[in-house]
Amino acid sequence: MDANEVNKVAGAILGMLTLAMGIGFLSSGLMAPKPPAKAGYELPDNSATASSAAAPAAAQAEPIATRLATADLAKGETAAKKCVSCHQFQKDGKNGQGPALWGIVNKAKGAAAGFNYSAGLKDMASKGGKWDYEALDAFLTNPKAYVAGTSMGFAGINRADERANIIFYLRSLAETPAALP
Ligand code: HEC
C-alpha cells in the first residue's frame, strides 16, 4: 500500500465517521424526547369513589327525629364547643366569624341581621327554607356539600349521635324550644 492508498483509505474512514456523526446529530435533533408537559404520572381520581363510599354510611344513620329522642343535652353543649370560635350561642349574641346562633332551630336560613353570608348561602336562602332539624343535620354532616361555596370553614361532624346532641343543644337556645319532631 503506498502513501496515496493509505491516504485514500484514511479519507474514506474519515468521511464515513463524519457522515455517521452528522446523521446522529440530525436524528437527535429530530427525535429528541419531548419533556412531558406535566411531571409525574396521572393517578386515577378516586374522589368520586370516596364520596360515594361515604354516602351510604351517612344514609345508614337513623333519621334525626329518632336520634333526637335519645339525644343528650350536656353532651351536645360540650360538643358545641367546636363552634364557639366562630359562633355565639347566647341570647343577643353577636355575629363573629359566623352568625349568632340563638334561636337557630326553625329560623329562616341566612337571616342573622347584619351578617355577610356567602353567595352560596344567600342563594339557598333566596329560595326559602329554614334550619329545621333535617337541614341542620345535613349541613353539620358536611357544610360544603350542603351549601356549595359556604364560608363556614368547618369540616363537619361524622358521628350521627354527636350531630343529634349538638342539634338538641341548639334547640335549647330559645325562649320556647321548637317542638321535637
Ligand atoms: C371556622 C368558623 C366556624 C365554625 C367552627 C363553625 N361555623 Fe357555622 N358558620 C360559619 C360561617 C362563616 C357561617 C356563614 C356561612 C355562609 O355564609 O355560607 C356559618 C353558618 C352557620 C349556620 C347557618 C346560620 C344562618 O344564619 O343561616 C349554622 C346553623 C351554623 N353555622 C352552625 C354551626 C355549628 C352548630 C357549628 C359547630 C358544630 C359551627 N357552625 C361551626 C363559621 C363557622
Residues whose N, C-alpha, C, O or C-beta is under 5 A from the ligand:
A	BS01	HEC	K82 C83 C86 Q97 G98 P99 A108 K109 G110 A111 A112 N116 Y117 S118 L121 G149 T150 S151 M152 G153 F154
